[in-house]
């Protein structure tokens, strides 16, 4: 199909090896590539393939000067923690760019509540993001949620 892998991520999720790929092909070949991938997966009962056509061009901030932030969160896991953080950033006009999150056994305890680890990169319009407000709000959220939060504007490091 004369395609190219543009981006890919490989990881183990729930004990299964997982691959996500964004490929680029001529528009006329995209339906054929999706069909071929589905046929390939039918040959292997433990292989699951989800293939679909997408427009990889992210138009959310098209034409705007972007700012990027990085959030690291860690602490005891609790229901609603991730939702609270992501909802807050969305309310501030930030969109997820990259995101890794896991909940695992607390390294300080043999048993008990799982430990939450999150690292994410977020983007938003430089004209709309107020970093001083976000830093202040992160301090409040850190206390409210009982987790360590480190938010940094990546523009300041360039």
HUGIUR-V859113 format. One record per helix or strand of 3 or more residues. SS is the DSSP state (hx for helix, st for strand). FROM is the first residue (numbers start at 1). TO is the last residue. If there is no record, write none. Layout:
SS_FROM_TO + SS_FROM_TO
This chain:
st_4_13 + st_16_24 + hx_27_42 + st_66_76 + hx_81_91 + st_95_104 + st_115_125 + hx_131_145 + st_148_153 + hx_154_157
